[in-house]
Amino acid sequence: MSKAPAMPKAAPPATPGFLRLIRTVGAAMFGIRGRQSHEQDMPSLSPLQLIVTALVFMLIFVVSVVSIASYVVGQ
């Protein structure tokens, strides 16, 4: 009897680089993320990575807006 050909194992998703993670979160925050990019990135990103990066981005954004507003009002 002949053996059935073995199905190749799916490779585990590659871990994303730091810049890829920042690009993904930044594009999502500005609403310019395409479907193809989303489908490529989602298998390799963990929810924890996305949440932490998004929180850091939001903190930087809020501090920037408050700083600019304080500077403008102070003049």
Secondary structure by P-SEA (a helix, b strand, c coil): cccccccccccccccccaaaaaaaaaaaaaccccaaaaaaccccccaaaaaaaaaaaaaaaaaaaaaaaaaaaac
